[in-house]
Amino acid sequence: MFTLSELPKATPSSKINIFAFRWLIFRIMIGAGLIKIRGDKCWRDLTCMNYHYETQPVPNPVSYYLHQSPEAMHKFEVLSNHFIELVAPFLLLLPHRGLCMLGGALQIVFQVVLIISGNLSFLNWLTILPSLACFDDASLAWMFPDSLGNFKAKVIALNREVQSRPPSKSMLLL
């Protein structure tokens, strides 16, 4: 029966929900990379960034300066794009904590670079959100102040305790 009561304090995050967010960002990034490779020859011959900044939907002031970069830099940008969209998403699905966090950080940094280089509305901000599922409580603790009545330390200790126990069948379903 559903109640509005508080969940028990040792209730872990649902593994299915976490994996669903990671799968979502994996599909978004792989899809974006594949559509570029299959769609236009300029992505295959590494010339798309030569004119991207002057043809993007809503350029910003930084776009002008990035457009003035040398062609070698534009080729590096295309190669970086291919790496982030076609190779790095596989890190998101790995069970190794460090590699998954690296994959999530790469996706977030990539989206921030896209936000700085040109405004694609809220799409980049929405793409950052599922990437947050690559981080656990301990890795995000630095973002929260210590002045919450030692709440941060309790969450970190609880996270360590839950991770030290062997997974139960119910942990996979919650």
N, C-alpha and C positions, 0 to 999 in steps of 0.2 A: 504494500500500500504506500502511496506517495504521501509524504508529510513535509511540512515546512521546517522541521527541526534541523538542527545543525548536523552536518556529517561528522562521523567520528574523527578524532584528530589524526589518526593514522591512515586515513583513506588516501591511497595513492592516486595519482592522475591515471586516467584510463589509458592503457597501452594502445588500444584501438584508436582513441581520439588523437593521441600523439602521432601515431603512424599515419592516420588519415591526413593530418596537416602536412607531414613530411612528404607524403605521396602527392598531395596537391601541389606543393611548390616544385617537386620533381617534374610533374606533368606540365606545369606552366613553363618552366625553363626549357625542358627538352622540346616541347612544342614550339616555343619561340625560336629555338635554334634550328630545328628541322625546317620550319617554314621559311627561314632565311636561306638556308642552304639549297632547298628545293625551289624556292621562288624566284630569285633573281641572280643572274650570273655575277653581278658585282660583289656579292658576298663570297663567291668561290674564288674570284680573282683579286680579292682583298682591296677593292677600290670604293666600296660603298661609303666609307666615311669621308671620302674626298668631297662629297656634296651633301652629305646627310645634314649637317648643321644649317645649311641654307634652305633645306626643303622640309625640315621637321615641322609638326603642326603649330607649336607655340614656342618659337625660339626665345631665349632670354639673353641678357647682355654677355654672359659667359660664352654663349654659343659663337659669337663673332670671333672671339679670341681663339677658341678651339678650332674653328674653321681655318684660321691662318697657320695652323701647325704644319710642319713639313710632311710630305707624303709618307715618309718612313714611320712617322708617328701615327698617321691614319691607318697604315697597314698593321701596326702594333695594336691599335684600338680594335680592329676587326678580329685579329687573332685572339685578343683577350676576350672579346665578346663570344667567339666560338668556344673558347675554353670554359668560360663561366656558364654558357648555356648548353653545351653538349657534353662536357666531361665532368665538371664540378657537381652537377646534380646527383651523380651516382654516390657521392660522399654522404648525401642526405639519407640514404637508405641503409648505410652500414651500421651494424650494431655497436661499433667502437665509439665511445663517447667523444673522444678527442677529434676523430675524423668527422663525425657528424656535426660537432660544433664548428669545426673549420669550414665545412660546407655551408652551414647556416650563416657564418660570418661573411664568407665570400659573396653569398647572395645578397645580404644586407648592404655590404659595401658597394656592390655593383649597382643596386637600386639607388643608393645615395648618389653615386656618380652620375647616374642617368637623371636624377632630379636636379643636380647642379648644372649639368650640361644642357639640359633642355626640359621644358615643362611638358610632361605627358599627362597632365591633369592628376587625378588621384590614383591612376593605375599603379604607379611605382609604390605608393604608400600601401595600397592593398596587397601588393606582392611581398612587401616586407613582413606583413602579419603572419602568414603561415611559416615563415622562416624562424620565427621566435620559438616554434616547437622543437627546434634543434638544441635548445639550451635547457638545462635543468635549473632547479632553484638555487643550487650552490653556485652555478656559473653566473647567475643574474643578481646575486646578493649585493654586489658592489653598487647597484643602482638605487638601493634603498637605504635610508638613514638608520643609524644605530639607535636613534632616539625614540624608537617605537616600543619602549618598555621591554627591551630585550627580545622582542618578537622575532627579529631577524635571526638571532642565534638559535632560538627554538626551532625555527623552520629548517635551518641548516642541519641541526642535530637530528631532527625527525627525518629529514631526507637521507642522512647517512645511515640511520637505523633501518629505515625501510629498504635501502639498497643493499645492506649487509645481509638481510634475510633472503633465503631462497624464494624465488617467485612461486606463488600459489596459483592454482587454477583460476580462482576468483579475480586475481590481479589482472589476468588477461581479458576478463570480461567486463570489468568495471570501467 
